[in-house]
Amino acid sequence: MIEITHGRVLRIAGPIVLSNITVPLLGAVDTGVIGQLGDPASLGAVGIGAVIITTFYWAFGFLRMSTSGLVAQAEGAGDQAERSAVLQRALVVGAAAGLALVAAQVALFAAAFAIAPASAEVERLAGQYLSIRIWGAPATIAIYALTGWLVGLGRTRGVLVLQLWQNGVNIGLDFWFVLGLGWGVPGVAASTLIAEWSGLALALWLTRDAFGPSFRAGFARLGDRVAIRRMFTTSRDIMGRTVILMLSFTAFVFLGARFGDVTLAANQVLMQFLEVTAFALDGFAFAAEALVGQAVGARSAAQTRAAGRICMQWGIGGAVGLAAIFAVTGPWVIDLLTTSPEVRAEARDYLPWLVAAPLIGVAAWIYDGIFIGALLTGDMLKAMLIAVAFYALALAVLVPLGGNHGLWAALMVLNAARTATLWHRYPKVLALAERR
């Protein structure tokens, strides 16, 4: 096993940070290109269609994280056959899930529009968009598995190449199909569909050694009941934890809406700071997934401890840097995101919470990566349940006392509780490495 150093952590984390920078760019280009048509219905259709299809795909996001932890441990144990088998199982799940979405598309889209109805024209155009995008489901979900495999092995440069390729193809075709050929909303959808399938081809090439000499031995283990049960349990726990976390943020948004449109808008502006924080610090969490997983697989408590410590050090350093940047540039960023004087003033009032957010939340994000790498996903789920209980209590007490300040304080309580509950369970990670 390669020694875990600061340089190795940065080589894994750096490409993920760069990759994440490109994520908001694609949405901005989609919006900007379709916005050139001057048709509000087309713009609304692309917006609502993207939200619907992304929600369906997000339900299978656990495949990325579970694959990462499983392949990292197989790599650490030097088990090349299992390393290949992990990817094969994940691809089977991805293909089955994608085909199921395609088969159920009529019912799924009808349910989505029933929950979030729009005008007849927007729904018609969004239906066109979705009827094209849905055929990318097998490719997109399979890419979750392939990306997880690359992350688990620490090959995040491949993840960066994949992200740049997909976004580049998508953006280039956006301009050609929409502005050049005049295809409108279907052109945006077709651009993304082609980018997804071409991305799958590239991802398969980047993971080609999984289909080399070890493929046959891995295929022989494809139906291993113990491995399948482990994959199912891991995926179930991660999905449960993620759903609970998303519901917590949804509650934050809904409760913020009670304070009026200006406060709701200010909160939405400030949530962009949280997104930037997540994008920036994800790289160190991904590094923790790969390095802790490999160390646990190699049965090295010392390497496991070193991986967790170094990833946490860099995560904290990044959080301090972000907090300083937000403190200095926050007012300017707020002015850039909104032209409303009322929203600007309101957002500035709550900006200190966003300066504190990276410092309070960073340990929770890094611990998530550590526990995914160790495959202690059941402990992650239990810790999240306890943290959400504290969050609910904080909401009940702080919101009536402090209004929107109380709401932001409660969100900080959630992240602090996530850190505390995972820190309490961290010795289990080291014990796991020692006894494997």
C-alpha positions, 0 to 999 in steps of 0.5 A: 500500500502506498504511504498516505501523505499530504501530497497524495491527499491533494492529488486526489482532492484537487481534481474533484474540486476542479471538477465541481467548479464546472457543475454550475457552469452547465446549468448556466449555459442551458439557461442562457442558451434557451433564454436567447429564444425569448420564450418564458415557457421554454425557459420554464420547461427546461428548468422544471424538466431538469429538476424532475429528471435530476430528482429521479436520478438522484434517488440512485446517487447511493451507487457512487458512494457504496461503489467507492467504499467497496472498491477502495477496500478491495484495492487495499486488500489486494483483491483484484477479482473483487475490485472488478466484481464490485464494478460489475455488480454496480453496473448491473444495478445501474442498468436495471435502474435506468431501464426501470425508469425508462419503462415507468416514464409515463407514470413518473412524469404524470406524478411529477406534474401532479405534484408540481403543476405548471401551465399547459404550454410549460408542461407540453414543452417539459414533456418533450424535454423529459421524453428525450432525457429519460433515455439517458437514465441507464448511462447516467446511473451507470456513470455513478457506479463508474465514478465511484470506482474511480474515486475508490481507487483514488483516480480522480483525474479520470473523474475530472476528465469525464466531467470536462468531457460531458460538460464540454460536449453538452455545452457545444451541442447546446449552442449548435442544436438550439441557436444553430439549428433552432431545435429549442427545448428538444435541442437542450435535451438532445445535447444532454442525452448525447453527452451522457452516452458519450460520457458512459463510453469515456468512463468505460474506457477510463475503467478499462482495467476492470475488464482486463485479466481480472474480469473473468474472476470477478464475473465468477463472483458476480452472484456472491451472496455475501458481497451482494448483501453487503452492497445492498446494506451499504446502499440502503444505509447511504440512501436513508442517510441522504434522504434524511439530510435532504428532508432537513434542508427542505424543512429549512426552506419551507420554514424560511418561507414563513418569514416572507418573500424577502427573507425567503429570497435572501436565504436562497441567495445565501444557500449558494454559499453553502453549495460553494462550500460543499463543492470546495470541500467535497474533494477532501471527503472523496480523498477520505473515502478512497484512502480510509477504504484502502487502509481498512482493506489493508488492515492497517490502523496506522494508515487509517488514522493517518488518512483520517487525520490528513484529510481532516487537516486539509478540510479544516484548512479549506474551511478557514480559507472559505470563511475568510473569503466569505467574510471579505467578498460576501457582500459583493457576491450578494450584490452580484446574485440579486439586484433587490435592495431589500434582499441585499440588506436581508442577506447581509444581516444573515451573512455571518452564519455563512462565514461560520458554516464552513468551520462548523460543518467541515468535520461532518463532511470529512467524517462522512468520507471516512465512514463511507470508506470504512463502510460503516454506513449503518453508523452514519445512518444512526448518527444522522438520525440522532443529529436530526433529532437535535436539529428538530429540537433546535428548530422548535426552540430557536426559531420562535425565539430568533426568527430567521436567525434562529433558523440558521442557528438550528442549521448550524446545530445540525452540522455540529451534531453530525460532527459530534455523533460521528466523532463519537463513533470514530474509534469503530473505524480504527477498530475495524481496521485492526480486526479485519 
